[in-house]
């Protein structure tokens, strides 16, 4: 498990070098017959929407016919942690809540930098976790007023989604954690691809009975069977990661999946991306 997530001065270098490095590792460690067992879903592109390049995207979802986005704030950067609704004409976020940059951790008896992560809506409440503070916040989904906060046992909090009953959270490992509406642990699910642990699971979305997850520092989205934890398909959206750099060289990795059940449309974006893409694939 990584003990850091972003070092902003190196982010562009890492993203630029990531795909080449990954290909080299795959060439050495991945047998062709193993890779072939996981089907790759073909996709087509629909509409594109603008996205604010000052948004360090950590979560994306549809709720009440509105697109919500949560953001993080690496230390030393101008990015802010919070969440709000996205204006689909401009890509700007109408901020509903912003996290303080620092918080006091009574367990460690020190002040810590607060880095906002994923969001989820369940039972008319919005939940947002932080990266390394083991703390999250609850807001009323109508008024956006803070309604409480909670702690979780995972060392880190990354992405979140819901199956309608439980909150499902990733933490950068191969394990997905399930919590109830009071954020009490329910169970964990170990995710495997071809029998091997699938680590670096990031932003999540629950679509038609399956969990979809961005894989950190890649252009991949994996489709996970929640009954077994097995990766049953993948979507390689790396070309989109390359395309956005033509519009904004500071664009970082893909991170954001939102499913609009009303229109049956799926949208993806990434950190500091200038676009939100409508992506069509069999789901």
For each residue, the residues with C-beta under 8 A, 3 or more apart:
1: 155 156 171 172 173 199
2: 5 172
3:
4: 7
5: 2 115 131 156 172
6: 11 72 74
7: 4 10 11 74
8: 11 74 75 76 77
9: 76
10: 7 13 14
11: 6 7 8 14 15 74 252
12: 15 16 249 250 252
13: 10 16 17
14: 10 11 17 18 217
15: 11 12 18 217 241 251 252 253
16: 12 13
17: 13 14 20 21
18: 14 15 21 22 217 218 253
19: 22 23 218 219 238 241
20: 17 23 24
21: 17 18 24 25
22: 18 19 25 26 217 218
23: 19 20 26 27
24: 20 21 27 28
25: 21 22 28 29 30
26: 22 23 29 30 35
27: 23 24 30
28: 24 25
29: 25 26
30: 25 26 27 34 35
31: 34 35
32: 35 36
33: 36 37
34: 30 31 37 194
35: 26 30 31 32 38 194
36: 32 33
37: 33 34 194
38: 35 193 194 231 232 233 234
39: 232 233 234
40: 233 234 235 236
41: 223 233 234 235 281 282
42: 281 282
43: 235 237 279 280 281
44: 279 280 281
45: 48 277 278 279 280
46: 265 277 278 279 280
47: 278
48: 45 275 276 277 278
49: 88 91 267 275 276 277 278
50: 88 89 90 91 274 275 276
51: 55 57 86 91 269 273 274 275 276
52: 55 86 90 91 92 93
53: 248 250 251 272 273 274
54: 78 79 272
55: 51 52 69 71 79 93 271 272
56: 71 72 73 74 77 79 252 271 272
57: 51 60 69 70 71 203 255 256 269 270 271 272 273
58: 70 71 72 116 117 118 119 158 159 203 255 256
59: 68 69 70 83 117 118 119 120 128 159 160 203 256
60: 57 67 68 69 70 203 205 256 257 258 267 268 269
61: 67 68 119 120 121 161 205 258 259
62: 65 66 67 68 258 259 260 261 262
63: 66 68 121 141
64: 141
65: 62 260 262
66: 62 63 85 86
67: 60 61 62 85 86 88 258 260 267 276
68: 59 60 61 62 63 83 84 85 86 119 121 126
69: 55 57 59 60 83 84 85 86 93 256
70: 57 58 59 60 82 83 116 117 118 119 128
71: 55 56 57 58 79 80 81 82 83 93 116
72: 6 56 58 79 81 115 116 117 131
73: 56 77 79 80 81 99 101 114 115 116
74: 6 7 8 11 56 77 79 115
75: 8 113
76: 8 9
77: 8 56 73 74
78: 54
79: 54 55 56 71 72 73 74
80: 71 73 98 99
81: 71 72 73 98 99 101 114 115 116 130
82: 70 71 93 95 96 97 98 99 116
83: 59 68 69 70 71 93 95 96 97 116 119 126 128
84: 68 69 93 94 95 96 97
85: 66 67 68 69 93 94 96
86: 51 52 66 67 68 69 91 92 93 94 276
87: 90 91 92 93 94
88: 49 50 67 91
89: 50
90: 50 52 87
91: 49 50 51 52 86 87 88 274 276
92: 52 86 87
93: 52 55 69 71 82 83 84 85 86 87
94: 84 85 86 87
95: 82 83 84 98
96: 82 83 84 85 139 144
97: 82 83 84 128 137 139 144 146
98: 80 81 82 95
99: 73 80 81 82 114 116 128 130 137
100: 103 114
101: 73 81 113 114
102: 111 112 113 114
103: 100 111 112 114 133 135
104: 110 111 112
105: 108 109 110 111 112 133
106: 109
107:
108: 105 112
109: 105 106
110: 104 105
111: 102 103 104 105
112: 102 103 104 105 108 132 133
113: 75 101 102
114: 73 81 99 100 101 102 103 130 133
115: 5 72 73 74 81 130 131 132 133
116: 58 70 71 72 73 81 82 83 99 128 130 131
117: 58 59 70 72 128 129 130 131 157 158 159 160
118: 58 59 70 128 129 157 158 159 160 161 169 170 203 204
119: 58 59 61 68 70 83 126 127 128 160
120: 59 61 126 127 160 161 162 167 168
121: 61 63 68 124 125 126 127 141 162
122: 125 127 162 164 167 181
123: 181
124: 121 140 141 142
125: 121 122 138 139 140 141 147 181
126: 68 83 119 120 121 138 139 140 141 144
127: 119 120 121 122 136 137 138 139 150 160 167 183
128: 59 70 83 97 99 116 117 118 119 136 137 139
129: 117 118 135 136 152 157 158 160 169
130: 81 99 114 115 116 117 133 134 135 136 157
131: 5 72 115 116 117 156 157 158
132: 112 115 155 156
133: 103 105 112 114 115 130
134: 130 151 152 153 154 155 157
135: 103 129 130 149 150 151 152
136: 127 128 129 130 149 150 151 152 157 183
137: 97 99 127 128 146 148 149 150
138: 125 126 127 146 147 148 149 150
139: 96 97 125 126 127 128 144 145 146 147
140: 124 125 126 143 144 145 147
141: 63 64 121 124 125 126 144
142: 124
143: 140
144: 96 97 126 139 140 141
145: 139 140
146: 97 137 138 139 149
147: 125 138 139 140
148: 137 138
149: 135 136 137 138 146
150: 127 135 136 137 138 182 183
151: 134 135 136 183
152: 129 134 135 136 157 169 177 179 183 185
153: 134 185
154: 134 157 169 171 177
155: 1 132 134 171
156: 1 5 131 132 171 172
157: 117 118 129 130 131 134 136 152 154 160 169 171
158: 58 117 118 129 131 169 170 171 172 201 202 203 216
159: 58 59 117 118 169 170 201 202 203 204 213 214
160: 59 117 118 119 120 127 129 157 167 168 169 170 204
161: 61 118 120 167 168 204 205 206 211
162: 120 121 122 165 166 167 168 206
163: 166 168 206 211 226
164: 122 206
165: 162
166: 162 163 178 179 180 186
167: 120 122 127 160 161 162 178 179 180 181 183
168: 120 160 161 162 163 176 177 178 179 204 206 211 226
169: 118 129 152 154 157 158 159 160 176 177 178 179 204
170: 118 158 159 160 173 176 177 201 202 203 204 213
171: 1 154 155 156 157 158 175 177
172: 1 2 5 156 158 199 200 201 202 216
173: 1 170 197 199 200 201
174: 190 191 192 197 198 199 201
175: 171 188 189 190 191
176: 168 169 170 188 189 191 201 204 211 224 229
177: 152 154 168 169 170 171 185 187 188 189
178: 166 167 168 169 185 186 187 188 189
179: 152 166 167 168 169 182 183 184 185 186
180: 166 167 183 184 186
181: 122 123 125 167
182: 150 179
183: 127 136 150 151 152 167 179 180
184: 179 180
185: 152 153 177 178 179 188
186: 166 178 179 180
187: 177 178
188: 175 176 177 178 185
189: 175 176 177 178 224 226 229
190: 174 175 197 229
191: 174 175 176 197 198 201 213 222 224 229 230 231
192: 174 195 196 197 198 229 230 231
193: 38 196 198 222 230 231
194: 34 35 37 38 231
195: 192
196: 192 193
197: 173 174 190 191 192
198: 174 191 192 193 201 215 222 231
199: 1 172 173 174
200: 172 173 215 216 217 218
201: 158 159 170 172 173 174 176 191 198 204 213 214 215 216 222
202: 158 159 170 172 213 214 215 216 255
203: 57 58 59 60 118 158 159 170 213 214 255 256 257
204: 118 159 160 161 168 169 170 176 201 211 212 213 214 257
205: 60 61 161 211 212 213 257 258 259 266
206: 161 162 163 164 168 209 210 211 212 259
207: 210 212 259 266 283
208: 283
209: 206 226
210: 206 207 223 224 225 226 232 283
211: 161 163 168 176 204 205 206 223 224 226
212: 204 205 206 207 221 222 223 224 257
213: 159 170 191 201 202 203 204 205 221 222 224
214: 159 201 202 203 204 218 220 221 254 255 256 257
215: 198 200 201 202 218 220 221 222
216: 158 172 200 201 202 253 255
217: 14 15 18 22 200 253
218: 18 19 22 200 214 215 238 253 254
219: 19 236 237 238 239 240 241 253 254
220: 214 215 234 235 236 237 238
221: 212 213 214 215 234 235 237 254 257 268
222: 191 193 198 201 212 213 215 231 233 234
223: 41 210 211 212 231 232 233 234 235 283
224: 176 189 191 210 211 212 213 229 230 231 232
225: 210 228 229 230 232
226: 163 168 189 209 210 211 229
227:
228: 225
229: 176 189 190 191 192 224 225 226
230: 191 192 193 224 225
231: 38 191 192 193 194 198 222 223 224 234
232: 38 39 210 223 224 225
233: 38 39 40 41 222 223
234: 38 39 40 41 220 221 222 223 231
235: 40 41 43 220 221 223 279 281
236: 40 219 220
237: 43 219 220 221 240 241 254 268 279
238: 19 218 219 220 241 242
239: 219 242 243
240: 219 237 243 244 254 268 277
241: 15 19 219 237 238 244 245 251 253 254 270
242: 238 239 245 246
243: 239 240 246 247
244: 240 241 247 248 251 270 273 274 275
245: 241 242 248 249 251
246: 242 243
247: 243 244 251 274 275
248: 53 244 245 251 272 273 274
249: 12 245
250: 12 53 272
251: 15 53 241 244 245 247 248 270 271 272 273 274
252: 11 12 15 56 255 270 271 272
253: 15 18 216 217 218 219 241 270 271
254: 214 218 219 221 237 240 241 268 269 270 273
255: 57 58 202 203 214 216 252 269 270 271
256: 57 58 59 60 69 203 214 267 268 269 270 276
257: 60 203 204 205 212 214 221 266 267 268
258: 60 61 62 67 205 266 267 268
259: 61 62 205 206 207 265 266 267
260: 62 65 67 263 264 265 266 267
261: 62 264
262: 62 65
263: 260
264: 260 261
265: 46 259 260 278 280
266: 205 207 257 258 259 260 278 279 280 281 283
267: 49 60 67 256 257 258 259 260 276 277 278 279
268: 60 221 237 240 254 256 257 258 276 277 279
269: 51 57 60 254 255 256 273 275 276 277
270: 57 241 244 251 252 253 254 255 256 273
271: 55 56 57 251 252 253 255
272: 53 54 55 56 57 248 250 251 252
273: 51 53 57 244 248 251 254 269 270 276
274: 50 51 53 91 244 247 248 251
275: 48 49 50 51 244 247 269
276: 48 49 50 51 67 86 91 256 267 268 269 273
277: 45 46 48 49 240 267 268 269
278: 45 46 47 48 49 265 266 267
279: 43 44 45 46 235 237 266 267 268
280: 43 44 45 46 265 266
281: 41 42 43 44 235 266
282: 41 42
283: 207 208 210 223 266
